[in-house]
Amino acid sequence: MCGLAGMVLSTKERSETELQEIREQFSSLMVATEVRGKHATGAFVLNRNGACKYYKAPKSASIMMRDGQWWGLMDYITNDTVAVIGHVRYATHGSPDVNSNNHPIIQSDIIGVHNGVISNDCELCEKYPYDEDVDSAAIFSMLATKSAKKRLNTDMIGKALPELKGSFAIMVADGRRRDSIFVARDATNPLVYHKDVDAGIIWLSSTGDILRKGLGISDIAVMFPAYSVARISPVHAKNDRPLKVSIWHKPVRIFSMDEDDDENIAWLEDELMATAKEWWEFEDVQ
């Protein structure tokens, strides 16, 4: 079990005081997230201009907060920042003492973080070679290969994810595309978000409880739908309209009621979709 944390910032002029508050809020969220893993901590800052900066080390988030290099990374959060993505690790494959196994993981132009376990990583390594021992590298090597000739997009991610066996929630960016990040999950590993429209920030976290504790808020966090992928940009942080997600997999429906009860099945489907549409705009990848 690992933990994900992130934020996407709207395009606006913020004072240095406001930026420092955002740096501290993100750091607090990282500390709250360490309940999901203390073997390693890392993050990256995606700005519109300049190199994508990251820092990771085999230490807990709490200890990381006493690391000058962490705050050096936080200093890259400016009015040019699009997103900041973080990860706390509970190691299952690959020693955290070998820092390349820690997150974020970089494969060519792709940088990302993963919560879960990929069980067919050896098979994927043969198809999409990488050097790391950690199973998560299979995801980002696969995406780097598939996006070698074209920048990453939701359609590309959605068509790649069915190759994975195991469990996952991911947040990923393409260094050639500085206007947004991508998030995706299966039906097992959680990923939630909360919009602070006044501040112009979309907060991302593995769970609502972690998000509320880290930010000191009481707001409800919204779970990304199962088998969804989404692109999130600064524009989305300016309004309270629903995010648009794509569904990359449609599982076989299993009902506890009589399968011949067409009327009840139709009612249940309508109720589920009506509830979902209160929070999301849907479009199919397939």
N, C-alpha and C positions, 0 to 999 in steps of 0.2 A: 504494500500500500504506500503510495506517494501522495503528495499534495500539490495542487496547482493554484497559482494566484496571478492576477493580472489586472491591468487597467488600460482603457483606450481613452485618450484625451481629445476633446473637441478643439478645433482651431480657434484660439482666442488669446489675447494678450493678458498674461497673468503677472502679477508683481512677484518679486523675489520671495516675499513673505508667503504668498499663495503657493508658489512652487515648492518652497521648503515644507510647507504643511502637507503637500501631496507626497513628497518624498518620505516624510515621516509616517503618513497614513499607509503607504504601500509597505514600508518596513514593518509596521505594526501588524499588517495583514500577513506578512511572511512569518512573523513570530507566532501568530495564532495558528498558522497552517502547520507548524512543526509537530503538532499532535499526530500528523500522518507520516512523519518520518524525520529522523534526526541524524542520519548517516552523512548527508551532504546537503548543501544549499547552493542555489545559483539563480541568476536572473539575466535578462538582456533588455537593453533599451533600444527601441527602433525609432530613429529620427528621420525626418524627411531628407536631411543632408548629412554627409559624412558617413563614416563607417558605423555599422551596427556594433555597439559595445556590449560585452558580457563579462561576467565574473562568476566563478563557481569554485567551491572548495569543500573538502571532506569535513564539514563541521555543521553543527546544528544552527538553525536560524538565530536562536538566542545568542549563541557565541559569535555568529557572523556579525551581529549588530555592534560588536566591539572591534571589528576589523576595518581599518582605514580604507582598504580597497573596496569594501562594500559601499561606503559613503562616497568614495571616489566615483563609483558607478552611478550612484544616485545623483551626483552633480551633473550627469549628462541629461537628466530630466530638465528640459527647458521648454520654451514656447515653440520649439521645433519638434517636440516629441509627439509621436503618433501613438505608441503603446509601450508598456513595460510588462514583461512576462516573467514570472518566477516559479521556482520548483523546490520542494523539499523532498528528500529521497529516503525511502526505506529500501535498502539494497536487497535484491533477490538474485540478480545475475550480474557479475562483474564487480570487483572490489572497488569500494568508494575511495580507497587510497590511491587508485589509479584515476587521476582526475578526468581523463577522457571518458570514463564511464559515467560521470556525473552530468547533470543537466544544467543548462541547455546543451543539446547535442547539435553539432554543426556538421553538415554534409554539403559540400560545395556551397551553393547560394542559399541553402535551406537551413534554418535554425529553429529548434522547437523543443518542447517539453512533453512528457508523457506520464500518465498515471495508469498503471495496469501491468499486465504480463503478456508478452507475445510468445506463444508456444511453438510457432513454426519459424523462429528466428534463424535457425541453422539453414533451413531450406531457402529462406529469403536472402541470406547472406551469399549463397551460391549464385542467386539470380541478380542480386543488387549488392555487390561486394562492399564491405566496410571492415575497418580494423578493430573497432571497439569490442569488448566482451559483453557489454550490456545489451540485452535483447531489444531495448527501445531504439537502438541505432538502426534496426531493420526498417522501422517506419520511415525515418527521415532519409535513409539511403534510397529507399523505394521512391519516395516523393522527389528526391533530387534527380534520380534517373529519369523519371517520367516527365519532369519539368526542364530537362536539359536544353531543349530547343524552344521552350515557351514558358513564360512566367506562370507561376502557380495560380490556379483558380479553383473554385468550388467544384466545378464539373470534373476536373482532373483528380481532385482529392476523393470525391465521391465514387469515382470509378476504380480508384486504387484500393480503397479501404476493404472491400470484400476479400482481398488477398490475405488479409491478416487473420490469424487464428489466435484466440486468446481474449483479452479484455483491454479496453483503452478509452481514455479521454485525452485529447491532445490539443495543444495550442502551438501554432506554427506561423512563421513569417518567411517571406522570400526577399532576400537582400536586393533583388532587382525591382521589387514592388514595395515602395516605402509608404504607400497610402493606406495600408490596412494589415490586419492579421486574419488568420483563419482558426476556427475552433471546430472540433468534431468529437463525437462520442458514439459508443455502442449502446447497448441497453443495460450494461452492467455498471460501468463506472460513471459516477455523477459529475456534473459540471453545471454551475449556476451563474446567473448574472444579476446585477442590480444597477439601475440607471439613476444617477444623481444629475438630473437635468440642470439644476441651478448651478452646480459646479462644472457641468459639462464633462462628466466622467462616467464611463461604463466600467463597473467593477466586476471582476471575474473570480470565481473561487470553486474549490471542489465541493463545498457544502454551504448551505445557508447559515448554519450555526457558526462555522468558522468565519464567514464573511461578517456576520453581525458582531461577533466578538472582536475581530480584528479592527473593524471600523468604528465600533462603539455605537451601533445603530440598532433599531428595532424593526426595520423594514423587511418585508417579505422578499426573498430572492426567488427568481424564476428559473426552473430547471430547463435546460435545453432538452428538446424531445429526444427520445431514443432513436438511434440511427440517423442522426442529423449532422449536417455540416453547414457552417455559416461563415461569411466574410463580414468582419466588423471594421468600420472605418470611423474617423473623427466625426463625420456627418451624423452617424447614428447616435452620437453622444449629445447632440444638440436638441433632440426632441424626444418625446415619450411614445412615439409610434413603435409598433412591434418590429422586432428584427425579422428579417427574411431568412428562413432556413430551407435547405434542401434535404430531402429524405433519400439516403443512399441505399437503403435496404428495406424491403417490405417482408417482414417475417410471416410465416404461416400463422393465421389466427387460431388461437386456442380459447375455447369458451367452456366455462363450467356448467353451462346450461345445455339443454338438448340441442344438438346440431341441426335438428329438423325444425327447430322453432325459429323460422325465418323472421317473423315479426319482431321477436325480442332481440335477435341478433342485429337487425336493421336499426332498432331503437338504440341499442348500446353503441353501435358505430356512430350514429348521429350525435349522441350525447358526448362521446369522447372527442369527436372532431369539433363540435361547437365549443366545448371547453378549451380545446387547444387553440382555436382561432381567436380566442380572447387575447392570447399572448403572442401569437406567431402568424406570420404570413408564410404560406407553404408554396414550394415549387419542387417538382420531382427532378432528381438528377437523371434518372433513367428515361 
